[in-house]
Amino acid sequence: MTISPLPLEFDFSLRQHNTFGIDAKAHAYLPVTSVETLHALRSDVQTAALPRLVLGGGSNLVLTQDFPGLVLHMRSRGREIIGEDDDAIYVRAAAGENWHGLVQWTLEQGLGGLENLSLIPGSVGASPIQNIGAYGVELQERFHALTAIDMESGEILALDRAACAFAYRDSIFKHGLRDRAVVLDVTFALPKRWQPNLRYADVAQELDARKLSQPGARDISDAVIAIRTRKLPDPAAIGNAGSFFKNPLVSEQQRNALLEQYPQLVNYAQPDGSYKLAAGWLIDQCGWKGKNLGAAGVYEKQALVLVNRGAATGQDVVRLAQAVQADVMGKFGVALEPEPIFV
Ligand SMILES: Cc1cc2nc3c(=O)[nH]c(=O)nc-3n(C[C@H](O)[C@H](O)[C@H](O)COP(=O)(O)OP(=O)(O)OC[C@H]3O[C@@H](n4cnc5c(N)ncnc54)[C@H](O)[C@@H]3O)c2cc1C
């Protein structure tokens, strides 16, 4: 048998590496600190036939079983200001950097733009995968470009915003480049003429309560951190993957029909004429808030979050998700699509 020159570990527990805290194992595990490791991997005979999973912070994953392949854990580090023009200052960060750490670092440099996205768990490299968003801002609004390696051809790809095909919790990495591209670093364009983004009522209210009528980027970050800490379970204490379902989009006709039956329906008009419904409200109306199924449950403070009540397996989470989806479909005729990736 050929021994791989790569520092592989086998039968590796992923429990500490997924925020649901699911106790699943990877057949093989490789920490990745540089692109050279990925180039070497492409010619490694021992691992060539194994399925691969790129792992960041494991905060958007449900491990439904032991992973029979190779986990590539992105651990690269580095963040720097790389340039500026009339409109923006450009900051590049390595895929393995912690997202919230990057946000805080940009604020320390006096750069605003990412503050509404404070405290989202996970890595920089995963941020474009689902075009992370929170409190009125989506990643794509601050994204400039990224580099990735195409693991099939070995080519280094330079992708701008258009090439990433961002949409709500979506990008090309979930479609054409799925299971192919490993993001190496991401460059952000942080606006020189910074304006506070207070589109989200919660943030405006929190700032009012703090008597901040002219908030700076740091104030907004602090407000977002306070709101998130109140509303969302800390994965270190209660395993979870944040919002478990996307907010579903429905036609105007379906929204009107639902409104007639449910005048309290929480819905938001979209630029394309469709309506976004609040998935958490739909789940709450089905009576799931605070309920458990096996060792998995629906968080008592926010029905959109599924949680690990202790020793939940990935299958417990899948069963609960399916039960919630079936009830929402039965009551409202609306399909809920999970946000995390099932592995
Ligand atoms: C408490 C909590 C709150 C959250 N709040 C939000 C929120 O407000 N908004 C939001 O959008 N999300 C939220 N999330 C979800 C999650 O934090 C984000 O999706 C985050 O970007 C995932 O990063 P990660 O490094 O943990 O990715 P992982 O879970 O490790 O991976 C997610 C996916 O990205 C792929 N991937 C990871 N890194 C790379 C890479 N370098 N190259 C290619 N593919 C890669 C993986 O293969 C996988 O398919 C929340 C999660 C939790 C637990």
The ligand as an ORCA input file, in Angstrom:
! r2SCAN-3c Opt
* xyz 0 1
  C     -26.160     30.267     15.746
  C     -26.064     30.398     14.242
  C     -26.484     31.560     13.619
  C     -26.389     31.704     12.223
  N     -26.818     32.864     11.665
  C     -26.730     33.043     10.316
  C     -27.163     34.266      9.712
  O     -27.595     35.188     10.385
  N     -27.073     34.381      8.375
  C     -26.558     33.382      7.596
  O     -26.486     33.571      6.367
  N     -26.140     32.213      8.138
  C     -26.212     32.013      9.474
  N     -25.803     30.831     10.031
  C     -25.292     29.760      9.173
  C     -23.759     29.718      9.054
  O     -23.147     30.417     10.086
  C     -23.260     30.303      7.719
  O     -23.849     29.613      6.638
  C     -21.733     30.208      7.588
  O     -21.305     30.911      6.448
  C     -21.232     28.777      7.501
  O     -19.824     28.828      7.629
  P     -18.992     27.541      8.019
  O     -17.559     27.885      7.876
  O     -19.408     27.056      9.366
  O     -19.445     26.519      6.897
  P     -19.607     24.948      7.002
  O     -20.831     24.624      7.796
  O     -18.334     24.316      7.433
  O     -19.886     24.606      5.481
  C     -21.076     25.048      4.850
  C     -20.991     24.715      3.353
  O     -19.972     25.479      2.753
  C     -18.989     24.634      2.161
  N     -17.690     25.276      2.377
  C     -17.165     25.695      3.561
  N     -15.978     26.303      3.358
  C     -15.737     26.250      2.042
  C     -14.655     26.682      1.192
  N     -13.576     27.306      1.680
  N     -14.747     26.423     -0.146
  C     -15.815     25.800     -0.676
  N     -16.854     25.362      0.065
  C     -16.816     25.592      1.408
  C     -19.126     23.308      2.864
  O     -18.653     22.243      2.064
  C     -20.617     23.260      3.069
  O     -21.260     22.856      1.881
  C     -25.870     30.659     11.436
  C     -25.431     29.477     12.075
  C     -25.522     29.353     13.452
  C     -25.023     28.090     14.114
*
